[in-house]
Each structure stands twice: as C-alpha cells, then as structure tokens.
C-alpha cells in the first residue's frame, strides 16, 4: 500500500511536471509569435513610411520643376512676343515717320505712371467701392458694357499690356478677360459673381481653372499669383 501510494504521488508529480513543461513551451511559442508579429508590423510600418516620404518628396520636386519650367517657357514666349512687337514697330516707323514720336513717347512713359493712372481712374475706384459695399450689404450697382470696355482698356494699360498678351496668346473669352481684370483689381472671388452676373461661386472657380489650363500653368498655382507674376515679367520686358 505504501508503494502504491508513493507510485500514485510520483505519477501526480510527473503529470504536474508535464503540464508545467507544456505551459512553458506554449509561453515560449506565444512570446516568439508576439515578437515575430511585432517585428513584422514594425517593418511594414517603416517600409510604408519610407515609401510615403519618398512619394511626397518626389511630388514636391516634380511640382517645383514644373513651375520652373512653366516660368521659363512663359519668359521665352514673352521675349518672342516682344521681339515681334519691336519688329512690327520698326516697320511702322519706317513707313510713317510721324508715328515715331508718338511711339517713343509711349515707350519712354514710366510704368509707375500707368499704375497711378489705373488706380486713380474713376472705374477702378468704382469697382473698389462696389466691392467694399458688397462686404456689408447687397447692392445693384455694377459696370455696364461701355464701362467694362473702358475698365478692360485701363487694366491693359495699367498692367503693361497683359490683357492684349492674354487675348493674343491664349484666346480668352470676354468673360475670362473680365475675370482676369477682377483678379488684377484684387476683387475677392466671393464678390466676382456680382460683377459677372453669376450666382454660383463654383462657376467662377471653374472658369478660373479653365483659364489656368489655357495658360498651361502648373497645378497648385492660383490665377491671381499667375497674373501678377506675368505682369512683373511684362514690366521687366518693357
């Protein structure tokens, strides 16, 4: 009986040792799996992070290169257009000597005078006043067709022939020309619809995108910045 009891106790110890060994093996297996999963997730996360960083850096450099290429192309186009104008001007001067003095006066005229005349003109003041009124209350005051023609001509003269350049180079519609005039007059997009008799702001934004597409401007540039950049280049070329 004593031997049987000892044997039973020994069997209990063996079973307990087996269970403990099994649990240790399971614990080691789970620990190894957890470590493997953690390493795998970390590796995947790092790989995705590197890919994202590389992608966005590449897009940034591509956008920067496209913008630089577009500006260089624009500068070259302006130089060609100016060369053509000079050749036409020289031909006209040879044909009619009396035009030489008038043309010289226009060339000698300082760009600052053009800007002053533009910003002190009655129509520019009217557009600015209407814009300020729209920030407070609704108003029916607007430009009529004759005033639009005069304001377009004033904008062209005040911004170094930019309207003529846009019309000749990109064949913009009358409405698109007016949108450019409003941008140069620094009228907010939210109030442009009033001047153009367009109710939806999204329509103005769609027209703006279409103008940028015609000009071949890189994505991410606003029409306002493109127009002011073009005006500066026209000013330098003049």
C-alpha positions as CSV (number, residue, x, y, z in Angstrom):
1,X,0.0,0.0,0.0
2,X,2.9,2.3,0.8
3,X,4.5,1.6,-2.6
4,X,1.2,2.1,-4.3
5,X,0.7,5.4,-2.6
6,X,4.2,6.5,-3.5
7,X,3.7,5.5,-7.1
8,X,0.5,7.5,-7.2
9,X,2.2,10.6,-5.8
10,X,5.0,10.1,-8.3
11,X,2.5,10.0,-11.1
12,X,0.9,13.2,-9.8
13,X,4.3,14.9,-9.8
14,X,5.0,13.6,-13.3
15,X,1.7,14.9,-14.6
16,X,2.3,18.3,-12.9
17,X,5.8,18.5,-14.4
18,X,4.4,17.6,-17.9
19,X,1.8,20.3,-17.6
20,X,4.4,22.9,-16.4
21,X,6.7,21.9,-19.3
22,X,3.8,22.2,-21.8
23,X,2.8,25.6,-20.5
24,X,6.4,26.8,-20.7
25,X,6.5,25.6,-24.3
26,X,3.2,27.4,-25.0
27,X,4.5,30.5,-23.3
28,X,7.7,30.5,-25.3
29,X,5.8,29.9,-28.6
30,X,3.4,32.8,-27.8
31,X,6.4,35.0,-26.9
32,X,8.2,34.1,-30.2
33,X,5.0,34.7,-32.2
34,X,4.4,38.1,-30.5
35,X,8.0,39.1,-31.2
36,X,7.7,38.0,-34.8
37,X,4.4,39.8,-35.3
38,X,5.8,43.0,-33.6
39,X,8.9,42.9,-35.9
40,X,6.7,42.3,-39.0
41,X,4.4,45.2,-38.2
42,X,7.3,47.5,-37.4
43,X,9.0,46.6,-40.6
44,X,5.8,47.1,-42.6
45,X,5.2,50.5,-40.9
46,X,8.7,51.6,-41.6
47,X,8.5,50.5,-45.2
48,X,5.2,52.4,-45.7
49,X,6.7,55.5,-44.0
50,X,9.7,55.4,-46.3
51,X,7.5,55.0,-49.4
52,X,5.2,57.8,-48.4
53,X,8.2,60.1,-47.7
54,X,9.8,59.3,-51.0
55,X,6.5,59.8,-52.9
56,X,5.7,63.2,-51.4
57,X,9.2,64.4,-51.8
58,X,9.2,63.3,-55.4
59,X,5.8,65.1,-56.0
60,X,7.2,68.2,-54.4
61,X,10.3,68.2,-56.5
62,X,8.2,67.4,-59.6
63,X,5.9,70.3,-58.9
64,X,8.8,72.7,-58.3
65,X,10.4,71.6,-61.6
66,X,7.1,72.0,-63.5
67,X,6.7,75.5,-62.0
68,X,10.2,76.5,-63.0
69,X,9.8,75.0,-66.5
70,X,6.5,76.9,-66.9
71,X,8.0,80.2,-65.8
72,X,11.0,79.7,-68.2
73,X,8.6,78.9,-71.1
74,X,6.5,81.9,-70.2
75,X,9.5,84.2,-70.2
76,X,10.6,82.8,-73.6
77,X,7.1,83.4,-75.0
78,X,7.1,86.9,-73.7
79,X,10.5,87.6,-75.2
80,X,9.3,86.2,-78.6
81,X,6.2,88.4,-78.4
82,X,8.2,91.4,-77.6
83,X,10.6,90.7,-80.4
84,X,7.7,90.5,-82.9
85,X,6.3,93.8,-81.5
86,X,9.6,95.5,-81.9
87,X,9.9,94.3,-85.5
88,X,6.4,95.5,-86.3
89,X,7.1,98.8,-84.6
90,X,10.3,99.3,-86.6
91,X,8.4,98.5,-89.8
92,X,5.7,101.0,-89.0
93,X,8.3,103.6,-88.1
94,X,9.9,103.2,-91.5
95,X,6.5,103.6,-93.2
96,X,5.3,106.6,-91.3
97,X,7.9,108.9,-89.7
98,X,5.2,110.8,-87.8
99,X,4.3,107.8,-85.7
100,X,7.9,107.5,-84.4
101,X,7.5,110.4,-82.0
102,X,4.2,109.0,-80.6
103,X,5.6,105.5,-80.2
104,X,8.7,106.9,-78.5
105,X,6.5,108.8,-76.0
106,X,4.7,105.6,-75.2
107,X,7.9,103.7,-74.7
108,X,9.5,106.4,-72.6
109,X,6.4,106.6,-70.4
110,X,7.2,105.1,-67.0
111,X,5.3,102.0,-65.8
112,X,4.7,103.7,-62.5
113,X,2.6,106.4,-64.3
114,X,0.5,103.7,-65.8
115,X,-0.2,102.1,-62.4
116,X,-1.0,105.5,-60.9
117,X,-3.4,106.3,-63.7
118,X,-5.0,102.9,-63.4
119,X,-5.5,103.1,-59.6
120,X,-6.8,106.7,-59.7
121,X,-9.2,106.1,-62.6
122,X,-12.9,106.5,-61.9
123,X,-13.7,103.0,-62.9
124,X,-11.1,101.4,-60.6
125,X,-12.4,103.5,-57.8
126,X,-16.0,102.4,-58.7
127,X,-15.1,98.7,-58.7
128,X,-13.3,99.1,-55.3
129,X,-16.3,100.9,-53.9
130,X,-18.8,98.3,-55.0
131,X,-16.5,95.5,-53.6
132,X,-16.4,97.3,-50.2
133,X,-20.2,97.7,-50.3
134,X,-20.7,94.0,-51.1
135,X,-18.8,93.2,-47.9
136,X,-21.6,94.9,-45.9
137,X,-24.9,94.8,-47.9
138,X,-26.3,93.8,-51.3
139,X,-26.1,96.4,-54.0
140,X,-27.4,96.6,-57.6
141,X,-24.6,99.0,-58.7
142,X,-22.4,97.4,-61.4
143,X,-20.5,98.1,-64.6
144,X,-22.3,98.5,-67.8
145,X,-20.9,97.2,-71.1
146,X,-19.3,100.5,-72.0
147,X,-17.7,100.8,-68.6
148,X,-16.4,97.2,-68.9
149,X,-14.8,98.1,-72.2
150,X,-13.1,101.1,-70.6
151,X,-12.1,99.2,-67.5
152,X,-10.5,96.4,-69.6
153,X,-8.6,99.0,-71.6
154,X,-7.5,100.7,-68.3
155,X,-6.4,97.3,-66.9
156,X,-4.4,96.6,-70.0
157,X,-2.6,99.9,-69.9
158,X,-2.1,99.8,-66.1
159,X,-0.7,96.2,-66.2
160,X,1.8,96.6,-69.0
161,X,-0.3,95.2,-71.9
162,X,-1.3,92.0,-70.0
163,X,-4.9,91.8,-71.5
164,X,-3.5,92.1,-75.0
165,X,-1.0,89.4,-74.3
166,X,-3.6,87.1,-72.8
167,X,-6.0,87.6,-75.6
168,X,-3.4,87.1,-78.4
169,X,-1.7,84.2,-76.8
170,X,-4.5,82.2,-75.2
171,X,-7.6,83.4,-77.0
172,X,-9.6,84.0,-73.8
173,X,-13.3,84.7,-73.9
174,X,-14.8,88.1,-73.0
175,X,-15.9,86.6,-69.6
176,X,-12.5,85.2,-68.9
177,X,-10.9,88.5,-69.7
178,X,-13.2,90.2,-67.2
179,X,-12.3,87.6,-64.6
180,X,-8.6,88.4,-65.1
181,X,-9.4,92.1,-64.7
182,X,-11.2,91.5,-61.4
183,X,-8.3,89.4,-60.1
184,X,-5.8,92.2,-61.0
185,X,-8.2,94.7,-59.3
186,X,-7.9,92.3,-56.2
187,X,-11.6,91.7,-56.1
188,X,-12.3,88.7,-53.8
189,X,-13.7,85.6,-55.6
190,X,-16.8,85.7,-53.4
191,X,-17.8,89.0,-55.0
192,X,-16.8,88.4,-58.6
193,X,-20.2,86.8,-59.3
194,X,-21.9,90.2,-58.7
195,X,-19.8,91.9,-61.4
196,X,-20.3,89.0,-63.9
197,X,-23.9,88.3,-63.1
198,X,-23.1,84.8,-62.0
199,X,-24.8,83.4,-58.9
200,X,-22.6,80.4,-58.1
201,X,-19.1,80.8,-56.7
202,X,-18.2,77.3,-58.1
203,X,-18.9,78.6,-61.6
204,X,-16.2,81.4,-61.1
205,X,-13.8,78.7,-59.8
206,X,-14.5,76.5,-62.8
207,X,-13.8,79.5,-65.2
208,X,-10.6,80.2,-63.3
209,X,-9.4,76.6,-63.7
210,X,-10.2,76.8,-67.4
211,X,-8.1,79.9,-67.7
212,X,-5.2,78.2,-65.9
213,X,-5.5,75.2,-68.3
214,X,-5.3,77.5,-71.3
215,X,-2.2,79.2,-69.9
216,X,-0.6,75.8,-69.2
217,X,0.1,76.8,-65.6
218,X,1.3,74.0,-63.2
219,X,-1.2,72.6,-60.7
220,X,-1.3,74.3,-57.4
221,X,-0.8,77.9,-58.6
222,X,-3.6,80.3,-58.2
223,X,-4.7,82.5,-61.1
224,X,-4.1,85.6,-59.1
225,X,-0.5,84.8,-58.5
226,X,0.0,83.7,-62.1
227,X,-1.4,87.1,-63.4
228,X,0.8,89.1,-61.0
229,X,3.8,87.0,-62.0
230,X,3.0,87.6,-65.7
231,X,2.6,91.3,-65.1
232,X,6.0,91.5,-63.4
233,X,7.6,89.7,-66.4
234,X,5.9,92.1,-68.8
235,X,7.0,95.0,-66.8
236,X,10.7,93.8,-66.9
237,X,10.5,93.1,-70.6
238,X,9.1,96.6,-71.3
